[in-house]
Amino acid sequence: MTSITSRVPVDRISQRAHAAKPGRTALVVIASVLFGVGWLAYKLCAVAWLALVWCGSAVIEGWQGARKGEAVRRVRASRA
């Protein structure tokens, strides 16, 4: 039976760890954070725009419904 340390490629892992560039890693982390912030801002603006347009459409529908109701009342009042 072999131990777990003999099956893990420790030498290759060490080589990769030593070859990693901390500057590039930091830039990737910063870029990822900025990308995430931008994506979240886009989504929030899209939802806010949809809510604003939906409310505006509801106001227009209510306004037109009230105008139609007022026109019907005026016609009935003039006939009476």
C-alpha positions in Angstrom: 0.0 0.0 0.0 1.4 3.4 -1.0 1.0 6.5 1.1 -0.8 9.5 -0.1 2.3 11.6 -0.3 3.9 9.2 -2.7 0.9 9.5 -5.1 0.8 13.3 -5.0 3.1 15.0 -7.5 4.7 17.3 -5.0 7.6 18.2 -7.3 5.3 19.4 -10.1 3.2 21.3 -7.6 6.3 23.0 -6.2 7.5 24.0 -9.7 4.1 25.5 -10.6 4.0 27.4 -7.3 7.5 28.8 -7.8 6.6 29.8 -11.4 3.5 31.8 -10.4 4.0 35.5 -10.8 2.5 37.4 -7.9 2.0 40.6 -9.9 0.0 38.9 -12.6 -2.0 37.1 -9.9 -2.8 40.4 -8.2 -3.9 41.9 -11.5 -6.2 39.0 -12.3 -7.8 39.3 -8.8 -8.2 43.1 -9.3 -9.6 42.6 -12.8 -12.0 40.0 -11.5 -13.3 42.2 -8.8 -13.8 45.1 -11.2 -15.5 42.9 -13.7 -17.9 41.7 -10.9 -18.6 45.2 -9.8 -19.4 46.2 -13.4 -21.6 43.2 -14.0 -23.5 43.9 -10.8 -23.9 47.6 -11.6 -25.3 46.7 -15.1 -27.8 44.3 -13.6 -28.9 46.8 -11.0 -29.3 49.5 -13.6 -31.3 47.1 -15.8 -33.7 46.2 -13.0 -34.1 49.9 -12.0 -34.8 50.8 -15.6 -37.4 48.0 -15.9 -39.1 49.1 -12.7 -39.1 52.8 -13.8 -40.6 52.0 -17.2 -43.1 49.6 -15.7 -44.3 52.3 -13.3 -44.5 54.9 -16.1 -46.6 52.5 -18.2 -48.9 51.9 -15.3 -49.3 55.7 -14.8 -50.1 56.1 -18.5 -52.7 53.3 -18.4 -54.3 54.8 -15.3 -54.4 58.2 -16.8 -56.0 57.0 -20.1 -58.5 54.9 -18.1 -59.5 57.9 -16.0 -59.9 60.1 -19.2 -62.1 57.5 -20.8 -64.2 57.3 -17.7 -64.5 61.1 -17.5 -65.6 61.2 -21.2 -68.3 58.6 -20.6 -69.6 60.6 -17.5 -69.7 63.8 -19.5 -71.7 62.2 -22.4 -74.2 60.7 -19.9 -74.5 64.0 -18.1 -75.2 65.9 -21.3 -77.9 63.4 -22.3 -79.7 63.7 -19.0 
